[in-house]
Amino acid sequence: MTNRRKPTHPGEVFREDVLKPLGLTVTEAAKRLRVNRKTLSEILNGKSSLSPAMAVRIGKATKTTPESWLYMQAKFDLWVAEQQTVEVEEFEHLTTG
């Protein structure tokens, strides 16, 4: 387990840094992205992960890279996974020769 702070979900970043400053509602943003309002709402509220397809849509709409959105999602997902207690058996040292 790690003590790093919890990364911000990309949906929250999109809501706070894009939609709010532009005065866009979830409904209007969903129409512009050509996605279902419920789907976008779940992402904005951190209840769903951002898919590669959604990252492409948001990247095109905001003139940013899909990779930047997916990187945020990957950091968030990894942090969540690291909070779980996972029991594994370590691989023994491998020697070449």
FENSULQUI-V257560 format. One record per pair of residues at least 12 apart in sequence whose C-alpha atoms are under 7 Angstrom apart, sorted by the first residue. I is the first residue (numbers start at 0). J is the second residue. D is the distance in Angstrom with one decimal. If there is no record, write none. Layout:
I,J,D
I,J,D
//
This chain:
0,81,5.5
0,82,5.5
1,81,6.6
5,78,6.5
6,74,6.6
6,75,5.3
7,75,6.7
8,45,6.1
8,71,6.8
8,72,6.4
8,75,6.0
9,68,6.3
9,71,5.7
9,72,5.9
10,42,5.0
10,43,4.0
10,44,6.5
10,45,6.0
11,43,5.4
11,44,6.6
11,45,6.9
14,43,6.0
25,40,6.6
32,56,6.1
48,72,6.9
49,72,6.4
51,69,6.7
54,68,5.7
54,69,6.3
//
